[in-house]
Amino acid sequence: QAKYLAQIILVGAQVVGRAFMRALRQEFAASRAAADARGRSERPQSAAASRITGISLQEAQQILNVSNLNPEQIQKNYDHLFKVNDKSVGGSFYLQSKVVRAKERLDEELRIQDKDEKEKGWKAET
């Protein structure tokens, strides 16, 4: 009887192990597909800027609470959030640094867009 019980436990463990590995592979594949989709949705320069700054364009917009890339609105929200998160007024250095990184990322995106517009203007002239 102990032999049969051991076999049942062993077979059960194998079934659970296989199911776990299958679920792990599926999750890994879904994660990779999502990362690929994010990478394709951004232009190459924009995706590179996201990797360099460690923050995506979408996340930066959420942090600074801007829906479009309006430089004046970005600066206004940045100034406000930087000030209220200052450590000297009881703010959080971590949040303040996230605000700075978000501003850097949006500034980089504005620079990329400006460069693209200049290149399009140059190509239209020729």
N, C-alpha and C positions, 0 to 999 in steps of 0.2 A: 504494500500500500504506500509506503514512503517513497518507493521508486516512482509510482504513478503521480503522486503529489508533486515530486520534484520535476517530473516531465511537464506537468500542467503549468507549473510556475515558470519553467524555462520557456515554454512555447508562448505563454502570456507575455512574458518580458520581451520576447522577440517581436511579437505583434505590436506591442506598445512602442518599442524602439523604432520599428520601421515606420509607424505612423508619425512619430515625432520627427524622424529624419525627412519624411515626405513633406510635412508641414513646414519644416525649416527651409527646405529647398524652395517651396512655393513662396514663402515670405521673402527669401533672398531674391528670387526672380522678380517679384512684385516691386521690391525696393529698387532694384536695378532699373526696371522699366520706368518707374517714377522719376528716378534721377536722370535717365536718358531723355525723358519727355521734358523735364525742366531745362536741361541743357539745350535741347532743340528749340525751345520757345524763346530763348534769348539769343541775340546776335552774338557772334563769336567774341567780339570785344567786350560786350556786356557780361557775358559768361565769365570771361577772364577776370574782369573787374570784381565780380562776385567772389571768385576763388581767392583773389589777392586780398581783398578787404575782409573776407570771411563772413560777409553778410550779403544776402540777395537784395536785388532792387525792390522786390515786393516787401521784404521785411523792413528795409530802410524806410519805405513809404509809410508802413504801418507805425513804426516807431515815431516818426516825425509828424504823423497824422496828416499826410498830404496825398491827394488822389492823382494829381498830375505833377509834372515837373516844372512848377512855377518857381523861379529862383527867389522872388520876393517872399512868397509864402513859406518856402523852405527856410529861408533865413529868419523870418519872424518866429516860426515855430521852434527852430533851433535855439534862438536866443532865449525864448521863454522857458523851454525845457531844460536848457543848460543852467539857467539861473535858479529855477526851483529845485533842481537836484544838486545844487552846490552843497558840499559837506558843511560849510560854515553856517548854513541855515537849516541844518538837520536833514539834508538830502542824502542821497546814496551815490557814492563814487562809482559804483558798478553801473547804475542807471545813467549817470552822467557820461560814462565812457561809451555806453551803448548809443547815446544821443550823438556823441562825437563821431563814432564809427558810421552811424546812419547818415550823418551830414557828409562825411567823406565819400561814402558810396554814391549818394545822390549828386554830389559835385562831380564825381568821376563820370556818371551817366550823362550829366549835362555837357561835360567836355566831349564825350564820345558823340553825342547828338550834334553838337556844334561842328565838330570835325566832319561828320557825315554830310551835314548840310553844305559846308564849304566845298567838299569834294563833289557833291551833286551840282552845285552852282558852277564849279570849274568845268565839269564835264558838259554842262548845258551850253557853256560859252564856246566850246570847241566844236 
